[in-house]
């Protein structure tokens, strides 16, 4: 009888060990690493990309509790400043790296790779209390946001609108969102001086919701998170007014304000630190689903795009 119990206990212990081993090695089916990783991953950059990478870090660290992967928010420009000095493993960005940033990285001997995580539709927003704006053209956006001959009141933008002073809110100049708007709308001319700038998108949300005569812009996710008190303004880029939605952002119909979101990875960190490789792999495997979730609200890329980038990742890491 004792012998049978011993055999039974050994069988049970064997099953437990097999199960534990299976649970501990999930990297091939989309989970993060093998649970035995440790160390710190240095991540900073875009506030627009932050919601995606924050979710990635939370999920990754749940499977790898010995890995620290906090996500900083110093803006795209601020993140690149640190990245090209060799202070970061990953720099999140809501615009491509600039030529001067590329040169700074080259001077420091830093090699890097760009990975696209999702798409965003930069959203022009007004308060829910605004009852007169139905859409805006690109020329009208210029009248509102440019320093050169800026519209003082809404009546200066379009005849028949109220003669109320326009209150303008904008991301700060370190933001990739500002850079993108500056390029495609302002055409790199100065923004109006009385615009209220902030690197914190939540401050912009509060500013716009506080007045029916206010207007601002930021990433689609922040609009989605606050659509109970904000209205996204349809933009006429030349083919009629188009509202930002997952469909119009992915197709590019929401032009010219559809844009890609990136993370840039230090190639040396990718090769030298297994945790960085596993983290980026996990991000590519999961960022589409996380980005397009109801809680974040961006637009995922086609599955083939993520698969293509994962092959590039493995080549870089020598896998």
TILO-310871 format. One line per field, with one value per residue: x negated, y negated, z negated of N, C-alpha, C in turn; residue in one letter. Coordinates in steps of 0.001 Angstrom, whole numbers, always signed. Each point is the difference from the previous one (the first is absolute). Layout:
N
npx: c(X_...)
npy: c(Y_...)
npz: c(Z_...)
capx: c(X_...)
capy: c(Y_...)
capz: c(Z_...)
cpx: c(X_...)
cpy: c(Y_...)
cpz: c(Z_...)
residu: c(a_...)
% end
This chain:
319
npx: c(-836_-1065_-354_+1304_+45_-1186_+431_+1139_-693_-833_+1081_+613_-1141_-76_+1306_-190_-1118_+663_+1045_-828_-643_+1182_+391_-1185_+393_+356_-1265_+225_+877_-892_-287_-304_-1020_-927_+161_-1168_+574_-1028_-4_-516_+1142_-826_+1200_+44_+660_+649_+754_-29_-1260_-78_+1282_-553_-1105_+820_+944_-927_-472_+1244_+309_-1057_+138_+1244_-607_-546_+368_-1074_+813_-749_+1201_-358_+1097_-1024_+323_-1061_+955_+415_-50_+621_+810_+61_+124_+752_+788_-190_+211_+773_+989_+506_+805_+1101_+222_+1080_+597_+573_-1276_-422_-1126_-423_-397_+281_+1105_+189_-367_+780_+878_-204_-11_+1022_+41_+1179_+150_+1028_+1175_+721_+932_+918_+722_+443_+1251_-156_+1131_-922_+599_+696_+4_+1305_+494_+634_-318_-1005_+898_-1178_-1014_+194_-968_-1257_-331_-951_+583_+1134_-596_-485_+1202_+353_-929_-45_-1243_-284_+449_-149_+965_+594_+1060_+1005_+517_-1273_+406_+1269_+481_+616_-1293_+75_+215_-348_-819_-889_+177_-1320_+102_-1276_-408_-924_-1017_-106_+1280_+14_+1036_-693_-1070_+873_+689_-1178_-289_+1120_+129_-926_-432_-280_+1134_-293_+254_+1252_-386_+1296_-502_+805_-1306_+90_-985_+888_+374_-93_-1068_-316_+299_-585_-1000_+95_+115_-924_+40_+1191_-884_-313_-1231_-236_-1138_+180_-615_+373_-974_-556_+306_-359_-1034_+211_+488_+150_-1159_-457_-152_-173_-758_+967_-999_+107_-639_+1181_+437_+304_+855_-1016_+742_-831_-158_+69_+1139_+330_-418_+468_+1078_-251_+1292_-334_-76_-1110_+978_+23_-499_-1219_+7_-1124_-867_-1062_-711_-753_-651_-899_+970_+435_-1280_-279_+1247_+75_+64_-920_-690_+181_-379_-932_-403_+135_-666_-801_-39_-59_-861_+202_+69_-1106_-635_+614_-408_+1142_-918_-565_+483_-1182_-730_+275_-1205_-103_+495_+5_+394_+741_+463_+107_+496_+734_+82_+224_+849_+432_-6_+542_+802_-126_+1330)
npy: c(+1211_+26_+1164_+352_-401_+623_+1043_-33_-193_+970_+693_-325_+236_+1081_+202_-273_+752_+901_-132_+16_+1011_+521_-308_+514_+646_-1305_-182_+1296_-107_-978_+847_-661_+345_+401_-1239_+274_-952_-863_-1097_-1098_-353_-826_-536_-840_-1169_+268_-1048_-133_+420_-858_-243_+94_-727_-815_+259_-201_-1047_-366_+335_-634_-998_+229_+253_-1196_+387_+669_-309_-1091_-438_-994_-658_-761_-1264_-101_+583_-7_-1325_-57_+950_-608_-1100_+726_+400_-1158_-222_+1018_-821_+383_+1003_-672_-617_-334_+60_-1185_+37_+41_+639_-1168_-692_-1073_+711_+321_-1254_-419_+917_-380_-1264_+548_+376_-605_+1294_-186_+465_-407_+69_+287_-668_-1138_-354_-1299_-546_-911_-179_-779_-601_-7_-884_+880_-1072_+257_-908_-563_+675_+125_-801_+294_-975_+395_-790_+503_+1198_-395_-460_+1171_+765_-623_-393_+309_-1231_+246_+884_-1132_-1_+775_-1209_-125_+1135_-187_-602_-670_+264_+317_-1231_+1233_-414_+374_+1097_-62_+1334_+184_+1183_+250_-812_+659_-239_+1304_-111_-850_+798_+997_-632_-311_+1260_+658_-749_-245_+1097_+335_-657_-1132_+701_-346_-1183_-249_+942_+767_+171_+1307_+604_-398_+1059_+446_-814_+470_+1226_-282_-498_+987_+911_-881_+9_-491_-980_+1136_+180_+1267_+657_+1297_+1074_+904_+627_-1205_-117_+1253_-275_-1054_+955_+265_-700_+722_-834_+1052_-971_+287_+528_-1107_+1095_-277_+1047_-1064_-389_+362_+818_-184_+1148_+1172_+4_-1280_+314_+1252_-441_-973_+344_+185_-663_-656_+270_+991_+711_+481_+987_-433_+1005_-664_+1014_-124_+153_-736_-756_+17_-139_-1010_-422_+1248_-735_-759_+1050_+650_-1159_-251_+1264_-112_-1155_+594_+988_-1027_-858_+785_+1113_-343_-418_+1042_+269_+236_+495_+348_+743_+571_+64_+1304_+513_+238_+1201_-95_-1234_+488_+962_-915_-788_+1066_+217_-1295_+70_+1178_-597_-1102_+841_+407_-18)
npz: c(+0_-874_+629_+12_-1291_-167_+706_-697_-1151_+417_+365_-1151_-684_+766_-188_-1292_+17_+715_-816_-1058_+584_+291_-1248_-337_+1085_+31_+193_+314_-998_-105_-1004_-1114_+796_-875_-478_+636_+692_+21_-737_+564_+557_+648_-298_+1021_-10_+1123_-315_+1324_+48_-1011_+359_+1216_-194_-594_+924_+938_-700_-201_+1255_+473_-871_+395_+1168_-158_-1209_+466_+998_-88_+401_-847_+344_+399_-306_+786_+748_+1255_+40_-1185_+467_+1183_-749_-823_+1001_+631_-1298_+385_-422_+1177_-313_-359_+1154_-672_+1188_+99_+353_+1270_-236_-483_+1073_-757_-282_+1273_+308_-983_+443_+1250_-465_-651_+1276_-66_+139_+807_-407_+1024_-953_+915_-900_+517_+302_+190_-383_+297_-1161_+814_-1184_-285_-832_-760_-723_+826_+403_+385_-504_+1303_+504_+313_+838_+829_+881_-454_+33_+1160_+316_-505_+584_+1174_-285_+1258_-236_-1298_+73_-281_+829_-394_-97_-450_-543_-351_+1046_-967_-246_-1293_-441_-297_-963_+904_-706_+160_+70_-345_+497_-925_+171_-1153_+278_+306_-836_-762_+53_-187_-942_-527_+298_-358_-1087_-915_+615_-1278_-47_-664_-1106_-68_-407_+179_+801_-714_-260_+165_-668_-894_+707_-1248_-30_+1206_-422_-1143_+745_+877_-947_-389_+1343_+324_-308_-630_+455_+281_-165_+184_-494_+890_-657_-55_+1291_+327_-783_+796_+817_-1293_+70_+1026_+1034_+813_+479_+878_+684_+726_+400_+548_-720_-719_-964_-784_-732_-1034_+617_-629_+663_-267_-1228_-59_+625_-890_-27_-1276_+1136_-365_-850_+914_-1008_+254_-903_-587_-72_-469_+460_-1078_+1140_-643_-525_+1244_+339_-841_+105_-457_-1117_+613_+434_-1153_-531_+904_-138_-1309_+124_+880_-889_-854_+560_+1064_-732_-672_+1097_+562_-1240_-615_-830_+1164_+985_+265_+1089_-5_+224_+1306_-220_+1333_-328_-1008_+799_+929_-939_-355_+1297_+197_-1034_+455_+1181_-544_-669_+1263_+67)
capx: c(+836_-895_-699_+937_+106_-1247_+63_+1025_-553_-1014_+701_+584_-1096_-476_+971_-138_-1229_+239_+908_-746_-939_+787_+445_-1152_-604_+1114_-433_+325_+1417_+453_-210_-1257_-1179_+156_+189_-1272_-719_-142_-660_+812_+80_+178_+955_+523_+379_+1289_+1198_+996_-317_-22_+1025_-305_-1160_+352_+725_-985_-829_+797_+184_-1309_-499_+812_-652_-1424_-10_-1352_-369_+598_+138_+846_+70_-17_+742_-660_+283_-810_-1295_-739_-433_-1096_-1187_-609_-325_-1219_-1114_-235_+583_+1220_+78_+1086_+554_+1320_+85_+1189_-483_-1302_-1175_-431_-1371_-967_-32_-778_-1415_-448_-167_-1168_-1191_-207_-166_+1211_+799_+1358_+986_+1358_+1106_+1316_+859_+1431_+287_+747_+590_-113_+1398_+316_+1154_+656_+878_+1355_+886_-142_+1129_-38_-1008_+389_-1234_-991_-897_-1405_-210_+580_-921_-1111_+482_+147_-1211_-1211_-264_+174_+1399_+893_+1390_+210_+1266_+503_+570_-1110_-276_+1069_+1127_+1169_-374_+73_-1127_-606_-1445_-439_-989_-741_-832_-876_-1129_-1233_-893_-768_+910_+73_+1312_-223_-837_+778_+944_-818_-410_+1057_+995_-638_-1067_-1202_+55_+246_+1347_+419_-676_+889_+394_-431_-697_-313_-445_+950_+1254_+1128_+151_+675_+1397_+658_+122_+1029_+1321_+370_+576_+612_-720_-1358_-322_-1322_-242_-869_+191_+1353_+297_+438_+1379_+845_+135_+748_+1021_+1244_-3_-638_+430_-1046_+434_-344_-956_+97_-1338_+127_+991_+1168_-297_-187_-189_-938_+532_-982_+35_-565_-1413_-744_+15_-637_+1036_-70_-1235_-1361_-286_-309_-1455_-482_-616_-1214_-1023_-1347_-729_-1452_-380_-943_+799_+780_-883_-680_+938_+1084_+1276_+395_+493_+1298_+976_+367_+752_+1333_+681_+440_+1027_+1204_+345_+1182_+1204_+82_+227_+1363_+974_+906_-624_-1044_+731_-703_+331_-1065_-518_+279_-778_-1207_-988_-644_-806_-1173_-885_-556_-1113_-1096_-468_-802_-1244_-834_-448_-745_+781)
capy: c(-1211_-1135_-85_-604_-1429_-645_-100_-1009_-1314_-317_-345_-1332_-967_-105_-817_-1390_-548_-199_-1151_-1205_-293_-518_-1360_-891_-275_-418_-1008_+343_-171_-1370_-506_-721_+651_+1258_-220_-23_-1203_-1015_-1206_-1199_-496_-1454_-387_-1361_-619_-580_+173_+668_+1431_+463_+973_+1319_+596_+246_+1275_+1039_+215_+656_+1399_+649_+156_+1000_+1289_-136_-928_-467_-1023_-1326_-649_-1194_-790_-1432_-838_-1300_-470_+631_-687_+248_+1394_+137_-629_+995_+1189_-211_-63_+1348_+147_+803_+1199_-250_-1347_+1_-1193_-169_-463_+600_-696_-1089_+107_-441_+1043_+1086_-413_+59_+1421_+467_-552_+769_+1408_+734_+561_+202_+504_-533_+951_-634_+697_-199_-1265_-984_-1106_-1208_-461_-1389_+158_-1119_+422_+460_-1176_-751_+393_-660_+576_+1283_+524_-1031_+248_-219_-1450_-513_+383_-951_-1265_+156_+372_-705_-1323_-972_-400_+968_-384_-407_+585_+1044_-670_-219_+1278_+247_-931_+565_+559_-1041_-929_+326_+213_+1400_+472_+1061_+892_+799_+693_-767_+119_+1251_+1091_+415_-436_-1383_+43_+493_-1067_-1080_+354_+213_-1083_-1320_-19_-414_-1422_-123_+62_-1253_-187_+133_+1399_+560_+1244_+909_+1338_+933_-14_-158_-1447_-494_+442_-870_-1338_-25_+256_-1112_-1143_+339_-722_+543_+1033_+568_+1240_+1020_+1324_+561_+720_-948_-354_+1140_+89_-1160_-364_-386_-1450_-630_+351_-6_-810_+548_-839_+60_-95_-236_+922_-5_+220_+1376_+109_+1076_+1272_+1036_+306_-1087_-140_+1106_-111_-1229_-938_-1144_-665_+552_+144_+1376_+109_+1205_-120_+813_+58_+164_+897_+14_+1330_+628_+487_+1131_+1164_+266_+162_+893_-586_-990_+770_+596_-1090_-503_+1077_-8_-1205_+219_+1033_-394_-1425_-213_+292_-954_-1344_-138_+334_-1094_-852_-835_-631_-266_+909_+979_+205_+1346_+1065_+248_-1026_+419_+1195_-467_-677_+997_+625_-962_+16_+1207_-155_-942_+622_+1206_+1183)
capz: c(+0_-79_+1289_+968_-323_+434_+1460_+309_-326_+1000_+1245_-183_-5_+1383_+732_-465_+582_+1438_+129_-363_+1097_+1135_-323_-100_+1300_+835_+953_+1378_+325_-197_-1344_-113_-530_-702_-1421_-702_+392_-1030_+471_+219_+1374_-78_+1051_-176_+1261_+373_-828_+844_+12_-1394_-401_+562_-654_-1404_-10_+313_-1187_-1044_+382_+29_-1365_-687_+251_-321_-1135_-324_+982_-162_+1310_-109_+1232_-246_+947_+146_+1350_+1036_+83_-1231_+35_+961_-585_-884_+793_+798_-952_-490_-1330_+73_+838_+955_+72_+632_+836_+828_+1310_+314_-512_+879_+510_-1002_-1026_+606_-32_-1400_-324_+754_-656_-1236_+355_-381_+1084_-495_+964_-171_+77_-38_-960_+272_+679_-778_+732_-805_-79_-334_-892_-671_-1086_+338_-35_+1255_+850_+1310_+908_+587_+574_+290_+1126_-346_-32_-1247_-1071_+54_-580_-1451_-736_+407_-560_+1076_+176_-645_-241_-1399_-434_+890_+1172_+940_+657_+964_-129_-661_-1299_-1024_-163_-1291_+84_+125_-963_+695_-823_+861_-632_-47_+1149_-94_+352_+1395_+491_+447_+1200_+1138_+334_+535_+1360_+994_-26_-90_+1004_-730_-346_-1435_-548_-643_-1277_-1157_-203_-1281_+317_-1105_+374_-623_+756_-919_-200_+1200_-108_-977_+573_+1049_-587_-875_+719_+1291_+1038_+52_+987_-220_+742_-610_+578_+37_-1242_-1035_+357_-331_-1454_-506_+986_-672_-199_+1147_+1354_+1016_+1136_+1318_+728_+1463_+585_+1440_+564_-861_-1418_-452_-1451_-345_-503_+334_+1428_+804_-362_+603_+1468_+419_+446_-914_+405_-111_-1425_-391_-159_-682_-1322_+28_-1036_+553_-892_+76_+480_-933_-1126_+514_+70_-1272_-1112_+410_-429_+1014_+1149_-331_-150_+1335_+636_-617_+484_+1378_-11_-745_+47_+838_-796_-1110_+536_+525_-1037_-377_-1006_+613_+1089_+1245_+1090_+191_+1340_+520_-642_+776_-353_-1248_+280_+747_-943_-919_+714_-70_-1388_-206_+751_-738_-1246_+320_-415)
cpx: c(-871_-725_+879_+132_-1231_-11_+974_-544_-1058_+637_+573_-1085_-544_+916_-116_-1231_+147_+862_-734_-964_+723_+419_-1159_-619_+1071_-424_+407_+1454_+528_-142_-1417_-1091_+272_+151_-1293_-848_-107_-693_+969_-71_+344_+812_+513_+470_+1433_+1134_+1098_-203_+93_+1099_-254_-1102_+226_+716_-945_-835_+760_+166_-1329_-504_+823_-612_-1475_-176_-1378_-510_+731_+45_+932_-69_+76_+756_-661_+233_-915_-1390_-861_-524_-1170_-1295_-748_-510_-1318_-1223_-318_+605_+1231_-208_+1056_+452_+1323_+199_+1291_-334_-1305_-1141_-478_-1459_-1028_-112_-766_-1493_-552_-233_-1249_-1289_-348_-188_+1188_+749_+1362_+889_+1371_+1014_+1319_+938_+1482_+147_+881_+608_-32_+1353_+95_+1316_+518_+885_+1329_+974_-88_+1058_-46_-1036_+482_-1184_-956_-822_-1443_-313_+568_-856_-1199_+405_+48_-1342_-1262_-125_+224_+1484_+986_+1418_+156_+1254_+424_+630_-1067_-343_+1040_+1169_+1207_-308_-76_-1259_-604_-1479_-338_-1046_-672_-881_-783_-999_-1242_-938_-908_+818_-72_+1322_-85_-786_+803_+989_-744_-364_+1161_+1061_-667_-1104_-1256_-91_+404_+1485_+324_-536_+899_+519_-556_-559_-232_-462_+969_+1342_+1219_+261_+741_+1479_+766_+221_+1115_+1391_+474_+653_+579_-695_-1440_-127_-1404_-188_-935_+333_+1416_+382_+503_+1391_+951_+271_+868_+1151_+1353_+78_-682_+667_-1216_+541_-364_-890_+158_-1399_+16_+1027_+1254_-373_-72_-268_-1026_+723_-1071_-74_-667_-1469_-831_-97_-761_+987_+10_-1344_+113_-386_-101_-1518_-389_-596_-1137_-593_-1317_-836_-1504_-465_-940_+750_+787_-834_-543_+944_+1195_+1362_+505_+554_+1391_+1086_+469_+802_+1436_+811_+534_+1112_+1333_+437_+1228_+1282_+172_+356_+1441_+1071_+853_-654_-1080_+530_-774_+389_-1172_-429_+476_-929_-1334_-1115_-731_-912_-1295_-1012_-622_-1159_-1229_-616_-918_-1332_-974_-596_-793_+706_+203)
cpy: c(-1262_-215_-654_-1494_-759_-197_-1096_-1407_-420_-429_-1407_-1072_-203_-870_-1462_-647_-279_-1237_-1309_-396_-591_-1426_-975_-353_-343_-943_+311_-241_-1359_-511_-544_+843_+1314_-170_-71_-1194_-956_-1210_-1149_-420_-1479_-484_-1412_-510_-485_+277_+699_+1509_+601_+1004_+1415_+668_+214_+1345_+1161_+327_+728_+1487_+764_+272_+993_+1390_-13_-993_-535_-1038_-1296_-681_-1197_-832_-1481_-765_-1377_-587_+675_-627_+260_+1423_+203_-634_+991_+1199_-170_-225_+1374_+284_+901_+1268_-178_-1449_+56_-1312_-35_-706_+724_-830_-1038_+181_-395_+1003_+1226_-300_+90_+1439_+553_-467_+763_+1496_+862_+448_+387_+549_-545_+1131_-769_+835_-60_-1276_-875_-1018_-1225_-714_-1460_+27_-1329_+573_+517_-1171_-840_+498_-620_+605_+1362_+690_-1164_+414_-230_-1492_-602_+387_-949_-1342_+62_+129_-779_-1363_-1086_-246_+979_-535_-338_+666_+1085_-593_-301_+1274_+282_-945_+705_+655_-1124_-865_+155_+321_+1497_+298_+1245_+773_+927_+792_-886_+327_+1223_+1196_+331_-385_-1436_+3_+412_-1072_-1164_+268_-3_-1101_-1375_-179_-660_-1518_-121_+126_-1319_-86_+212_+1427_+489_+1399_+840_+1344_+1068_-95_-165_-1465_-609_+375_-930_-1403_-88_+212_-1163_-1169_+438_-711_+469_+1053_+515_+1234_+894_+1338_+521_+690_-936_-540_+1119_+79_-1120_-411_-305_-1504_-771_+418_-41_-736_+706_-978_+219_-223_-209_+885_+94_+331_+1488_-17_+1090_+1205_+1054_+292_-1090_-232_+1073_-157_-1218_-1032_-1254_-707_-1498_+348_+1444_+135_+1299_-336_+1013_+220_+259_+768_-105_+1416_+728_+574_+1241_+1283_+396_+354_+831_-564_-1019_+717_+562_-1062_-492_+1055_+17_-1210_+203_+1037_-509_-1452_-275_+199_-999_-1393_-214_+367_-1215_-962_-906_-712_-436_+1050_+954_+68_+1346_+1024_+232_-997_+370_+1200_-371_-652_+975_+758_-904_-4_+1200_-74_-917_+615_+1275_+1270_+953)
cpz: c(+0_+1328_+1047_-245_+489_+1514_+418_-240_+1021_+1320_-71_+64_+1416_+837_-366_+631_+1485_+231_-287_+1104_+1193_-246_+10_+1323_+1010_+1111_+1421_+334_-423_-1407_-98_-620_-686_-1480_-774_+422_-1178_+602_+186_+1462_-69_+1207_-289_+1356_+57_-991_+787_+9_-1410_-353_+518_-805_-1495_-122_+299_-1239_-1103_+292_-60_-1418_-811_+171_-376_-1149_-371_+1006_-313_+1368_-105_+1274_-358_+1074_+72_+1388_+1011_+79_-1221_-59_+938_-539_-891_+799_+740_-885_-578_-1352_-24_+825_+1091_-93_+754_+750_+813_+1311_+283_-585_+1017_+404_-1054_-1152_+497_-86_-1417_-436_+679_-665_-1273_+274_-365_+1252_-553_+1106_-349_+142_-110_-866_+367_+818_-875_+952_-889_+26_-410_-781_-521_-1102_+537_+52_+1264_+981_+1394_+961_+494_+671_+178_+1209_-461_-66_-1281_-1210_-42_-619_-1529_-699_+372_-667_+1048_+258_-658_-146_-1485_-564_+981_+1256_+1042_+770_+1071_-283_-614_-1335_-1035_-94_-1399_+194_+37_-1072_+589_-983_+918_-829_+27_+1146_-72_+457_+1486_+631_+505_+1318_+1228_+472_+652_+1457_+982_+17_+29_+1029_-556_-180_-1467_-366_-709_-1433_-1206_-203_-1338_+252_-1252_+568_-520_+729_-891_-317_+1192_-20_-943_+564_+1019_-590_-850_+697_+1338_+1162_+138_+1095_-290_+854_-800_+634_-171_-1307_-1085_+312_-405_-1502_-576_+918_-618_-203_+1132_+1302_+910_+1223_+1308_+768_+1497_+570_+1498_+660_-855_-1441_-349_-1498_-293_-594_+293_+1500_+833_-305_+690_+1513_+504_+501_-872_+229_-250_-1440_-491_-72_-705_-1362_-93_-1384_+706_-1016_+245_+360_-958_-1202_+397_+12_-1371_-1144_+468_-360_+1018_+1226_-277_-119_+1359_+754_-515_+484_+1411_+74_-554_+155_+858_-771_-1129_+502_+438_-1023_-342_-975_+582_+1244_+1214_+1043_+232_+1459_+527_-648_+706_-348_-1281_+238_+726_-952_-1002_+647_-39_-1399_-241_+726_-743_-1252_+229_-418_+1175)
residu: c(x_x_x_x_x_x_x_x_x_x_x_x_x_x_x_x_x_x_x_x_x_x_x_x_x_x_x_x_x_x_x_x_x_x_x_x_x_x_x_x_x_x_x_x_x_x_x_x_x_x_x_x_x_x_x_x_x_x_x_x_x_x_x_x_x_x_x_x_x_x_x_x_x_x_x_x_x_x_x_x_x_x_x_x_x_x_x_x_x_x_x_x_x_x_x_x_x_x_x_x_x_x_x_x_x_x_x_x_x_x_x_x_x_x_x_x_x_x_x_x_x_x_x_x_x_x_x_x_x_x_x_x_x_x_x_x_x_x_x_x_x_x_x_x_x_x_x_x_x_x_x_x_x_x_x_x_x_x_x_x_x_x_x_x_x_x_x_x_x_x_x_x_x_x_x_x_x_x_x_x_x_x_x_x_x_x_x_x_x_x_x_x_x_x_x_x_x_x_x_x_x_x_x_x_x_x_x_x_x_x_x_x_x_x_x_x_x_x_x_x_x_x_x_x_x_x_x_x_x_x_x_x_x_x_x_x_x_x_x_x_x_x_x_x_x_x_x_x_x_x_x_x_x_x_x_x_x_x_x_x_x_x_x_x_x_x_x_x_x_x_x_x_x_x_x_x_x_x_x_x_x_x_x_x_x_x_x_x_x_x_x_x_x_x_x_x_x_x_x_x_x_x_x_x_x_x_x_x_x_x_x_x_x_x_x_x_x_x_x)
% end
